[in-house]
Amino acid sequence: MKPKTGVTGLDVAFGPKDIKEYLPEYEKVPEKFKEGQTPQNKLFSKWFFAGLPNGDMLVAKPGISKREALAHIKVGMSSFEPKHEHKEAGCAYLLSEWFEEGPIEEFLKGEK
């Protein structure tokens, strides 16, 4: 899955017409993201409950638009469906696919 282009403020505020365009099916998410202990899960929780204080620390992987990836994840995060567990696992997985892990771990160390 690649980040969607053209995500609007309305998509973020009211959710997408089809969440399948933004989150992988729960069954296809690797188990470690369902268990919730990865750096990406921790970042998701921080972002979901307190906002993302500094998106500058995220480093997009080659070929990924940081702006589009963040907007895409925000839509998945703020949608009314699916269940929270699916949102967390799916968004954490996408974070792992689109962003370098090292900067996320460094950021989380400083946020304790």
Secondary structure, DSSP 8 states (H G I E B T S, - for coil): ----SS--HHHHHH--S-GGGTS--GGGS-HHHHHT-SHHHHHHHHHHHH--S-GGG--B-TT--HHHHHHHHHHHHH-S-S-HHHHHHHHHHHHHHHB-HHHHHHHHHHT-
